[in-house]
Amino acid sequence: MGVKLFERDHKGIRLTPAGVTLMPSVTEAFDVIERGTRHLSGAVERRRLVVSLPPTFATQWFSSRLGALAEQLPDVDLSIRTQDSGECHCSVRFGREPARESTIEGGSELLLMERHALVGAAGLAGVPVERLLDELPALHVLHEDVRLKLWPNWLAKAGMPARYADNGIEFSNLQQAIHAARRGVGLAVVDLNMIDDELTEGALVRMSDVEMVGPFGYWLDVPETHRETETVSSFAAWLRYEASEAERIK
């Protein structure tokens, strides 16, 4: 620089007047370098994960756990689809058994088995079930314009007359039936896995201890092409943990 910045004497090294003048600029420069280094070291390449989820599972179970997923996989950009496609890295499927497709076989595992119970609005707690069934409509869910057999199956297991399922109100999806049940419109036979929040908040309560397990459940399917992908493996491990925790606290 052609300017003397330091002097040495019997006490050691000290700044010259020019060094004192330059010191603030040098300090600022090092601060900028330090901030830039921290930024670079903290910058992590984003990873994209495309998953397919059934609409009910996505809304009623998965969405409330998105915060936990963001903490577990902070560098992942998640894209949720309701239909499986060629670009999906993995999918959660509603069914009775493991997938048999050649690209999936060996990469299909059960996450949650359905657990159906009779539920209603909190204000109905304590009222005899027979009275409720006589006075309130059964809330049915349709699949391809046909009522699911949730009500007949539950009534049979509970040892109650099948006539309670004859009438009622029909809905095109489970979310509509859950919303109506919360409002006290009627009673619904619902998979307990899908109403964790409603039960915890007290918006819905169980009307009976009778419970049906299966035969359907939610399966995690991972195509062979993505089975060894780190992002997919991490997501699958997180999903297994969340599912096991949900089962444990029931």
C-alpha positions in Angstrom: 0.0 0.0 0.0 3.0 2.3 0.4 1.8 3.4 3.9 3.1 2.1 7.2 0.3 0.7 9.3 2.1 -0.8 12.2 5.1 0.2 14.4 7.1 -2.0 16.7 8.6 -0.7 20.0 9.6 -2.1 23.3 5.9 -2.5 24.3 5.1 -4.5 21.2 3.1 -3.7 18.0 0.8 -0.6 17.7 -1.1 1.0 14.9 0.3 4.1 13.2 -2.1 7.1 12.7 -2.7 5.7 9.2 -3.5 2.3 10.6 -5.9 3.9 13.1 -7.6 5.7 10.2 -7.9 2.5 8.1 -9.0 0.2 10.9 -12.8 0.8 10.7 -12.8 0.1 7.0 -10.8 -3.1 7.5 -13.2 -4.2 10.3 -16.2 -3.6 8.1 -14.6 -5.6 5.3 -14.0 -8.6 7.5 -17.6 -8.3 8.8 -18.9 -8.5 5.2 -16.6 -11.5 4.5 -17.9 -13.3 7.6 -21.5 -12.7 6.8 -21.0 -13.9 3.3 -19.2 -17.0 4.6 -22.1 -17.8 7.0 -24.6 -17.4 4.1 -22.7 -19.7 1.9 -22.2 -22.4 4.5 -25.9 -22.2 5.4 -27.1 -22.4 1.8 -28.4 -25.9 1.2 -29.5 -27.1 -2.2 -33.3 -27.5 -2.3 -34.7 -30.9 -3.0 -38.1 -31.5 -4.7 -40.4 -34.2 -3.6 -43.6 -35.0 -5.4 -46.1 -37.3 -3.5 -49.6 -38.5 -4.3 -52.1 -38.6 -1.4 -55.8 -39.6 -1.3 -57.8 -36.3 -0.7 -59.2 -37.4 2.6 -55.8 -38.5 3.9 -54.2 -35.3 2.7 -56.8 -33.1 4.4 -57.7 -35.0 7.5 -54.4 -36.6 8.5 -51.4 -35.3 6.5 -52.0 -31.5 6.6 -51.8 -31.2 10.4 -48.4 -32.8 10.3 -46.8 -30.6 7.7 -45.1 -28.5 10.4 -43.3 -31.6 11.7 -42.3 -32.6 8.2 -40.8 -29.1 7.6 -38.7 -29.4 10.7 -37.6 -32.9 9.8 -36.8 -32.1 6.1 -36.2 -28.4 6.0 -34.5 -28.5 2.6 -37.4 -30.3 0.8 -39.9 -28.5 -1.5 -43.0 -30.6 -1.3 -45.6 -31.0 -4.1 -48.8 -32.8 -3.2 -51.0 -34.4 -5.8 -54.3 -36.3 -5.5 -53.6 -38.6 -8.4 -50.5 -40.6 -9.0 -48.5 -39.8 -12.1 -45.2 -40.6 -13.6 -43.4 -37.7 -11.8 -44.5 -38.8 -8.3 -41.6 -40.1 -6.2 -44.0 -42.1 -4.0 -47.7 -42.3 -3.1 -50.0 -43.1 -0.3 -52.8 -45.4 -1.5 -56.1 -46.5 0.0 -56.6 -50.2 -0.4 -56.8 -53.7 1.1 -53.4 -55.1 0.2 -49.9 -54.3 -1.1 -49.6 -53.0 -4.7 -48.9 -55.7 -7.2 -47.4 -53.6 -10.0 -43.9 -54.8 -11.0 -42.4 -51.4 -10.3 -44.0 -51.3 -6.8 -43.8 -54.9 -5.6 -41.6 -55.1 -2.5 -41.9 -51.3 -2.0 -45.5 -51.3 -0.7 -46.1 -51.2 3.1 -49.0 -50.6 5.4 -49.1 -47.3 7.3 -52.5 -47.2 8.9 -55.4 -49.6 9.1 -58.9 -48.1 9.1 -60.6 -48.0 12.6 -64.3 -47.0 12.2 -66.4 -45.8 15.1 -69.7 -44.0 15.7 -69.2 -40.3 16.3 -71.2 -37.2 16.8 -71.2 -33.6 18.0 -69.8 -32.9 21.5 -73.3 -31.8 22.7 -74.6 -35.3 22.2 -72.3 -36.9 24.7 -74.1 -38.9 27.3 -77.3 -39.4 25.3 -78.2 -43.1 24.9 -77.0 -44.4 21.5 -80.4 -46.0 20.7 -82.2 -42.7 21.3 -79.7 -40.8 19.1 -80.1 -43.4 16.3 -83.9 -43.1 16.5 -83.8 -39.3 16.4 -80.9 -38.4 14.1 -80.1 -39.3 10.5 -77.2 -41.5 9.6 -74.6 -39.6 7.6 -73.6 -41.7 4.7 -70.5 -41.4 2.3 -71.0 -42.3 -1.3 -68.4 -44.0 -3.6 -69.3 -44.0 -7.2 -72.9 -43.0 -6.3 -73.2 -46.0 -4.0 -73.3 -45.8 -0.2 -70.3 -47.3 1.5 -71.2 -50.2 3.8 -69.8 -48.4 6.9 -73.2 -48.1 8.6 -74.5 -51.7 8.0 -71.1 -53.2 9.0 -70.9 -51.1 12.2 -74.5 -51.8 13.2 -74.0 -55.5 12.7 -70.9 -55.5 14.9 -72.8 -53.4 17.6 -75.7 -55.9 17.5 -78.1 -53.1 16.5 -81.0 -53.2 14.0 -79.9 -52.6 10.4 -82.9 -50.3 9.9 -80.9 -47.5 11.5 -78.9 -47.3 8.2 -81.9 -47.3 5.9 -82.5 -43.5 5.9 -80.1 -40.6 6.4 -78.2 -38.0 4.4 -75.7 -38.9 1.7 -72.4 -37.0 1.0 -70.0 -37.2 -1.9 -67.0 -37.3 0.4 -65.9 -37.9 4.0 -65.1 -34.3 4.8 -68.7 -33.3 4.1 -70.0 -36.0 6.5 -67.5 -34.9 9.2 -68.5 -31.3 8.9 -72.2 -32.2 9.2 -71.5 -34.4 12.2 -69.6 -31.6 13.9 -72.7 -29.4 13.4 -74.9 -31.9 15.1 -76.8 -32.7 11.9 -76.5 -36.5 12.5 -74.2 -39.3 13.4 -71.4 -40.7 11.3 -69.3 -43.9 11.2 -65.8 -42.5 10.6 -62.2 -43.8 10.5 -60.7 -42.5 13.7 -57.4 -41.9 12.0 -59.0 -39.2 10.0 -60.5 -37.2 12.9 -57.5 -36.9 15.2 -57.9 -33.1 15.4 -61.7 -33.2 15.9 -61.5 -35.7 18.7 -58.6 -33.8 20.4 -60.4 -30.5 20.2 -63.7 -32.0 21.4 -65.5 -31.1 18.2 -66.5 -34.7 17.8 -66.9 -37.5 20.4 -67.3 -41.2 20.2 -70.9 -42.4 20.8 -69.9 -46.0 21.4 -66.9 -48.2 22.2 -67.7 -50.5 19.3 -65.0 -50.2 16.7 -64.3 -51.9 13.4 -60.7 -52.4 12.2 -60.0 -52.8 8.5 -60.2 -54.4 6.0 -58.9 -51.3 4.2 -55.9 -49.2 5.0 -53.4 -46.6 3.8 -50.3 -48.0 2.0 -47.0 -46.3 1.2 -46.0 -47.3 -2.4 -42.5 -46.4 -3.6 -41.5 -47.2 -7.2 -38.3 -49.2 -7.6 -36.8 -46.2 -9.5 -37.0 -44.0 -6.4 -36.5 -46.6 -3.6 -32.9 -45.7 -3.0 -33.4 -41.9 -3.3 -32.3 -40.2 -0.1 -35.2 -37.7 -0.1 -37.8 -40.4 -0.6 -36.1 -42.6 2.1 -36.1 -39.8 4.6 -39.8 -38.9 3.8 -40.8 -42.6 4.1 -39.0 -42.9 7.5 -40.8 -39.8 8.8 -44.1 -41.1 7.5 -43.6 -44.4 9.3 -42.8 -42.6 12.5 -45.8 -40.4 12.4 -48.1 -43.3 11.6 -46.7 -45.4 14.4 -47.0 -42.5 16.9 -50.7 -42.1 15.8 -51.3 -45.7 16.5 -49.5 -45.7 19.8 -51.5 -42.9 21.3 -54.9 -44.3 20.3 
